Amino acid sequence: MPRPPVDLARKIKDIVKHVQPLPEEASAPILHYHWTIADIWTTLAYVERKLDQSESYQAVVERRVGRLYGMALVNLVETFERFLKEVAAECVDRLADFVVDDRFNIFSIQGSALAAHFVTEGTLGKSLCESSTWLDCEETNKRFRKLLSDPFQVGGQSFDLFPKQNQQPEADRWRFEPMNLIWQIRHTAVHNVGVITRSDAVKLRLWAKENVDAPRILAPTRSDLTYLKRFMDETAKRCNQRIGERLAELLTTIHASTPPLFNAQQMADRVASAFRLPLQVAGSTGIIPPD
């Protein structure tokens, strides 16, 4: 008997049903980042270990592992982008009830997307930040600069998450170019399935300041992934610290002008919980909950 026809439309719909609960670490952006990075890393190690134990031809193993490395590269970079979204959303949620200026206009969102977030018990921060892409240092700087500016300050507070040239802090300027290079590598890996087109090569050359051949296919090594992970781990830690400190400073400024707006200790605890740092708000030090 012939097999019954497969309803492919139904099968595609079923994909979104195959889900798992979020990990507990999703309650704090930096913990969520580390959880996902660790999951990717241990998966790589597991597959490599199993391949080492097999009797497959080395050339076949290298080809399959090479494809796996390309997929891991994309996942590592996307994890950092999600971290930026989540930490920005946290800032919005902490500030939304206490500012009446135009800082949130830096985000663009359609009304239907906004409504969808609140129907599903989302937050203002998630509704504003999740639908945007965070794949450009200049745009990311602009958003955080406006978001974390002092109330009604023209031009925004001088806060640059990825400083360049004469921007502060000087010690973080070196991250600007490699971070933009990572965004461009991610673009090549996602949109061209690893093929470096001639137009890609021009942009990669701009940030790498070295010759980039094209057309070619990206073939990241295990060592490449190790250093990419190290760079992003250190950058995520630094971003988490700087954003957390600036948010706490801004909340202190707001509290000083109108103390009854919120309880300083309760707010400090919320910020400390989100950033996993003992941040101070109006003289009160936040308590970090146990992980």
C-alpha positions as CSV (number, residue, x, y, z in Angstrom):
1,M,0.0,0.0,0.0
2,P,1.3,3.5,-0.8
3,R,2.2,5.7,2.1
4,P,-0.3,8.4,3.0
5,P,0.7,11.8,1.8
6,V,2.5,13.9,4.3
7,D,0.9,17.2,5.2
8,L,4.1,19.4,5.0
9,A,2.2,22.5,6.1
10,R,1.2,20.8,9.3
11,K,4.7,19.5,9.8
12,I,6.1,23.0,9.6
13,K,3.5,24.3,12.1
14,D,4.6,21.5,14.4
15,I,8.1,22.9,14.7
16,V,6.9,25.7,16.9
17,K,5.3,23.2,19.2
18,H,8.6,21.4,19.9
19,V,9.9,23.6,22.7
20,Q,11.3,23.5,26.2
21,P,11.0,25.9,29.2
22,L,13.5,28.7,29.6
23,P,16.3,27.9,32.0
24,E,16.2,29.6,35.4
25,E,19.2,31.6,34.3
26,A,17.0,33.5,31.9
27,S,16.0,35.7,34.8
28,A,19.2,37.7,34.4
29,P,20.7,38.7,31.0
30,I,24.3,37.9,32.0
31,L,23.4,34.5,33.5
32,H,21.3,33.7,30.4
33,Y,24.3,34.6,28.2
34,H,26.7,32.3,30.2
35,W,24.2,29.4,30.2
36,T,23.8,29.5,26.5
37,I,27.5,29.8,25.7
38,A,28.2,26.9,28.0
39,D,25.5,24.8,26.4
40,I,27.0,25.5,22.9
41,W,30.5,24.8,24.2
42,T,29.7,21.5,25.9
43,T,27.8,20.4,22.8
44,L,30.8,20.9,20.6
45,A,33.0,19.0,23.1
46,Y,30.5,16.1,23.2
47,V,30.4,15.8,19.4
48,E,34.2,16.1,19.1
49,R,34.7,13.4,21.7
50,K,32.3,11.0,20.0
51,L,33.9,11.6,16.6
52,D,37.3,10.9,18.2
53,Q,36.0,7.5,19.4
54,S,34.7,6.6,15.9
55,E,36.6,4.9,13.1
56,S,35.5,7.4,10.4
57,Y,37.9,8.7,7.8
58,Q,39.7,11.8,9.0
59,A,38.8,13.8,5.9
60,V,35.1,13.0,6.4
61,V,35.3,14.0,10.1
62,E,37.0,17.3,9.3
63,R,34.3,18.2,6.8
64,R,31.5,17.4,9.1
65,V,33.1,19.2,12.1
66,G,33.9,22.2,9.9
67,R,30.2,22.6,9.2
68,L,29.5,22.2,12.9
69,Y,32.0,25.0,13.7
70,G,30.3,27.3,11.2
71,M,27.0,26.8,12.9
72,A,28.5,27.2,16.4
73,L,30.1,30.5,15.3
74,V,26.6,31.9,14.4
75,N,25.2,30.7,17.7
76,L,27.9,32.3,19.7
77,V,27.5,35.7,18.1
78,E,23.7,35.5,18.3
79,T,23.9,34.8,22.0
80,F,25.8,38.0,22.5
81,E,23.2,39.9,20.5
82,R,20.4,38.5,22.6
83,F,22.4,39.6,25.7
84,L,22.4,43.2,24.4
85,K,18.6,43.0,23.8
86,E,17.9,41.6,27.2
87,V,20.1,44.0,29.2
88,A,18.6,47.0,27.3
89,A,15.1,45.6,28.1
90,E,16.1,45.5,31.8
91,C,17.1,49.2,31.6
92,V,13.8,50.1,30.0
93,D,11.8,48.3,32.7
94,R,13.7,49.9,35.6
95,L,13.2,53.4,34.1
96,A,9.8,53.3,32.5
97,D,7.8,54.4,35.6
98,F,10.2,57.3,36.5
99,V,10.9,59.2,33.3
100,V,8.7,61.3,31.1
101,D,11.1,62.5,28.4
102,D,11.6,61.1,24.9
103,R,14.4,58.6,25.6
104,F,12.3,55.6,24.5
105,N,11.7,57.2,21.1
106,I,15.1,55.8,20.1
107,F,13.3,52.5,19.6
108,S,10.9,51.9,16.7
109,I,8.1,49.4,17.1
110,Q,4.8,48.8,15.3
111,G,1.6,49.0,17.3
112,S,0.7,45.3,16.6
113,A,4.0,44.2,17.9
114,L,3.6,46.2,21.1
115,A,0.1,44.9,21.7
116,A,1.3,41.3,21.2
117,H,3.9,41.6,24.0
118,F,1.3,42.7,26.5
119,V,-1.3,40.2,25.5
120,T,1.3,37.5,26.3
121,E,2.4,39.2,29.6
122,G,5.5,40.8,28.1
123,T,7.2,43.9,29.5
124,L,7.7,47.3,28.0
125,G,11.4,46.7,27.8
126,K,11.0,43.4,25.9
127,S,8.4,45.0,23.5
128,L,10.8,47.8,22.6
129,C,14.1,45.9,22.4
130,E,13.3,42.4,21.2
131,S,12.1,43.3,17.7
132,S,15.2,45.4,16.8
133,T,18.5,44.0,15.6
134,W,21.6,44.8,17.7
135,L,24.3,44.1,15.1
136,D,26.0,47.4,14.8
137,C,28.2,49.2,17.3
138,E,27.2,52.7,16.3
139,E,23.5,51.9,16.5
140,T,24.0,50.1,19.8
141,N,25.9,53.1,21.2
142,K,23.1,55.5,20.1
143,R,20.4,53.4,21.8
144,F,22.2,53.0,25.2
145,R,23.4,56.6,25.1
146,K,19.9,57.9,24.8
147,L,18.4,55.2,27.1
148,L,20.8,55.9,30.0
149,S,20.9,59.7,29.6
150,D,20.1,62.0,32.5
151,P,16.5,63.2,32.5
152,F,15.8,65.8,29.8
153,Q,19.5,66.1,28.9
154,V,19.9,67.4,25.4
155,G,21.9,65.0,23.2
156,G,22.0,62.3,25.8
157,Q,24.5,61.3,28.4
158,S,28.1,60.7,27.1
159,F,27.9,56.9,27.5
160,D,29.3,54.8,24.7
161,L,29.2,51.1,25.2
162,F,31.7,50.5,22.4
163,P,33.8,53.7,22.5
164,K,36.0,54.7,19.5
165,Q,38.6,57.4,18.8
166,N,38.3,60.1,21.5
167,Q,35.3,58.5,23.3
168,Q,35.6,57.2,26.8
169,P,36.6,55.0,28.5
170,E,39.9,54.8,26.6
171,A,40.6,51.2,27.8
172,D,37.6,49.9,25.9
173,R,38.2,51.6,22.5
174,W,40.1,48.5,21.2
175,R,36.8,46.5,21.2
176,F,35.0,48.7,18.6
177,E,36.7,47.3,15.4
178,P,36.8,43.6,16.3
179,M,33.1,43.8,17.5
180,N,32.1,45.3,14.1
181,L,34.2,42.7,12.4
182,I,32.3,40.0,14.3
183,W,28.9,41.5,13.2
184,Q,30.1,41.4,9.6
185,I,31.3,37.8,9.9
186,R,27.9,36.9,11.4
187,H,26.2,38.5,8.4
188,T,28.3,36.4,6.0
189,A,27.7,33.2,7.9
190,V,23.9,33.8,8.2
191,H,22.9,35.5,5.0
192,N,25.3,33.8,2.6
193,V,25.8,30.5,4.4
194,G,29.5,31.3,4.9
195,V,30.2,32.5,1.4
196,I,32.4,35.6,1.4
197,T,31.1,37.5,-1.6
198,R,33.1,40.4,-3.1
199,S,30.8,42.9,-1.3
200,D,31.3,41.0,1.9
201,A,35.1,41.1,1.4
202,V,35.0,44.9,1.1
203,K,33.3,45.3,4.5
204,L,35.4,42.6,6.2
205,R,38.5,44.3,4.9
206,L,37.3,47.7,6.3
207,W,37.1,46.3,9.8
208,A,40.0,43.8,9.7
209,K,42.3,46.4,7.9
210,E,43.8,43.4,6.1
211,N,43.2,41.8,2.7
212,V,40.2,39.4,2.6
213,D,39.9,37.1,-0.4
214,A,36.7,36.6,-2.3
215,P,34.8,34.6,-3.3
216,R,35.7,32.1,-0.6
217,I,33.9,30.1,2.1
218,L,34.4,30.8,5.8
219,A,36.0,27.8,7.5
220,P,36.4,28.6,11.2
221,T,38.7,26.4,13.2
222,R,38.3,25.3,16.8
223,S,40.9,27.8,17.8
224,D,38.9,30.6,16.0
225,L,35.9,29.6,18.1
226,T,37.9,29.6,21.3
227,Y,39.2,33.1,20.8
228,L,35.8,34.3,19.6
229,K,34.2,32.9,22.8
230,R,36.9,34.5,25.0
231,F,36.4,37.9,23.3
232,M,32.7,37.8,23.7
233,D,32.8,36.5,27.3
234,E,35.1,39.4,28.3
235,T,33.0,41.9,26.3
236,A,29.7,40.7,27.8
237,K,31.2,40.9,31.3
238,R,32.4,44.5,30.7
239,C,29.2,45.6,29.0
240,N,27.2,44.1,31.9
241,Q,29.3,46.1,34.4
242,R,29.3,49.4,32.6
243,I,25.5,49.3,31.8
244,G,24.7,48.2,35.4
245,E,26.8,51.0,36.9
246,R,25.4,53.6,34.6
247,L,21.8,52.5,35.3
248,A,22.4,52.6,39.0
249,E,23.9,56.1,38.7
250,L,20.9,57.3,36.7
251,L,18.4,55.9,39.2
252,T,20.4,57.6,41.9
253,T,20.0,60.9,40.1
254,I,16.3,60.4,39.6
255,H,15.8,59.4,43.3
256,A,17.7,62.6,44.4
257,S,15.3,64.8,42.6
258,T,12.1,63.0,43.8
259,P,12.9,60.6,46.7
260,P,9.2,59.3,47.0
261,L,9.3,57.8,43.5
262,F,10.8,54.5,44.7
263,N,12.4,52.7,47.6
264,A,16.1,52.9,47.1
265,Q,16.9,49.5,48.7
266,Q,14.2,47.7,46.8
267,M,15.4,49.2,43.5
268,A,19.1,48.5,44.3
269,D,18.1,44.8,44.9
270,R,16.3,44.6,41.6
271,V,19.3,46.1,39.7
272,A,21.7,43.9,41.6
273,S,19.6,40.8,40.8
274,A,19.5,41.7,37.0
275,F,23.2,42.4,36.6
276,R,24.5,40.1,39.3
277,L,26.6,43.0,40.7
278,P,26.4,44.7,44.1
279,L,25.3,48.0,42.6
280,Q,24.4,51.1,44.6
281,V,21.2,53.2,44.2
282,A,21.0,56.3,46.3
283,G,23.4,55.0,48.8
284,S,21.7,51.6,49.2
285,T,23.7,48.5,48.0
286,G,21.8,45.9,46.2
287,I,21.8,42.3,47.4
288,I,22.7,39.7,44.8
289,P,20.5,36.6,45.1
290,P,22.2,33.2,45.1
291,D,22.5,31.6,41.7
